[in-house]
Amino acid sequence: MKLKAAISDNLSEELVKKLNGIRQQILVQVLVPHLKVPEDWGPTQFFVQNCDVCDAKTHGMFVHVTLSGVSLTDDRADNDFSRARDEIEGIYGEVIAEHLPKGETCEITVIIMLDKPLRNGDSIVEEDEPANIEGTLEE
């Protein structure tokens, strides 16, 4: 599985560093409990790619997260993928809020791309609307 975020280039260097280094947190809080993977998964089985950066002149502040290479297995129920997506959004939202100055907002979208469609025909697990994360960092 690969986790990757595309971000606007107006995020702080510290926030980008945290986003690029989020592997262990996602593994422990998302993949193990929701997608039933072993805790000792190696770097080829799950890795976090450094963020792609987009020009903030043409975009507002945003983080778009994609978890791809996710397989349907007998151990995973359809709602495990929704729970995993929600947990990823919560983790990223918390990290963003902690590094974003109070009064600023960042839009976040999280999707999970599956290797086969679920029973409802969807092969992408996402919310209808992006979430808006408000900064909590006191400057």
C-alpha positions in Angstrom: 0.0 0.0 0.0 1.1 3.5 -0.8 0.1 6.6 1.1 0.7 9.9 -0.6 -0.5 13.5 0.0 -0.7 16.3 -2.5 -0.4 19.6 -0.7 -0.5 23.3 -1.4 3.0 25.0 -1.2 1.9 27.4 1.5 2.1 24.8 4.3 4.8 25.2 6.9 8.0 23.3 6.5 7.4 21.6 9.9 3.9 20.5 8.8 5.3 19.0 5.6 7.9 17.2 7.6 5.2 15.7 9.8 3.1 14.6 6.9 6.0 12.9 5.2 6.9 11.1 8.4 3.4 9.8 9.3 4.0 6.1 8.4 4.1 4.6 11.8 1.0 6.4 13.1 -1.0 5.3 10.1 0.3 1.8 10.3 -0.6 1.4 14.0 -3.9 3.4 14.1 -5.3 2.5 10.7 -3.8 -0.4 8.9 -3.5 -2.8 11.8 -6.9 -2.3 13.4 -9.0 -1.5 10.3 -7.3 -3.3 7.4 -6.0 -6.2 9.5 -2.3 -6.0 8.5 0.5 -7.2 10.7 2.3 -4.6 12.8 5.7 -5.6 11.3 4.9 -4.8 7.7 8.0 -3.8 5.8 8.6 -0.8 3.6 7.6 -2.5 0.4 4.3 -3.6 1.8 3.4 -0.1 3.1 5.2 3.2 2.5 4.5 6.9 2.6 5.7 8.8 -0.4 6.9 12.4 0.1 4.1 15.0 -0.5 3.6 16.4 -4.0 3.5 20.1 -3.9 1.1 22.3 -5.8 1.3 26.0 -6.5 -0.7 27.9 -3.8 -1.3 30.8 -6.3 -3.8 28.6 -8.1 -5.2 26.7 -5.1 -6.2 27.5 -1.5 -4.5 25.7 1.3 -5.2 22.0 1.0 -4.1 18.4 1.7 -5.4 15.6 -0.5 -4.5 12.2 0.8 -4.6 8.9 -1.2 -4.1 5.4 0.1 -3.7 3.1 -2.9 -2.9 -0.5 -3.5 -5.5 -1.6 -1.0 -6.8 -5.1 -1.7 -10.2 -6.6 -0.9 -9.6 -9.7 1.3 -11.8 -12.1 3.2 -10.6 -10.4 6.5 -11.9 -7.0 5.5 -15.5 -6.0 5.6 -16.8 -3.3 3.4 -17.2 -0.9 6.3 -13.5 -1.5 7.4 -12.5 0.7 4.5 -14.8 3.6 5.5 -13.5 3.3 9.1 -9.9 3.4 7.8 -10.7 6.4 5.7 -12.3 8.3 8.6 -9.3 7.4 10.8 -6.8 8.7 8.2 -8.8 11.9 8.0 -8.7 12.3 11.7 -5.0 11.7 12.0 -4.1 14.1 9.2 -6.7 16.6 10.5 -5.1 16.6 14.0 -1.6 17.0 12.6 -2.7 19.9 10.3 -4.6 21.7 13.1 -1.6 21.5 15.4 0.7 23.1 12.8 -1.7 25.6 11.2 -2.0 29.0 12.8 -5.2 29.8 14.6 -7.7 31.5 12.2 -6.4 29.7 9.1 -8.3 26.8 7.4 -7.0 24.0 5.3 -9.2 21.8 3.2 -8.6 18.0 3.4 -9.8 15.2 1.3 -8.9 11.5 1.9 -9.6 8.7 -0.5 -8.8 5.0 -0.5 -8.4 3.3 -3.8 -9.3 -0.4 -3.9 -8.0 -3.1 -6.2 -11.6 -4.4 -6.9 -15.0 -2.9 -6.4 -17.0 -3.3 -3.2 -20.4 -5.0 -3.4 -22.0 -1.5 -4.1 -19.7 -1.1 -7.1 -17.4 1.5 -5.6 -13.7 1.1 -5.9 -12.9 4.4 -4.3 -13.8 5.1 -0.7 -14.3 8.8 -0.1 -16.6 11.4 1.5 -18.9 13.6 -0.7 -17.4 16.8 0.6 -13.9 17.7 1.8 -13.4 18.6 5.5 -12.1 22.0 6.6 -9.5 21.9 9.3 -9.1 25.0 11.5 -5.7 25.8 12.9 -5.0 25.7 16.6 -1.4 26.9 16.6 -0.8 29.9 18.8 1.8 32.2 17.2 
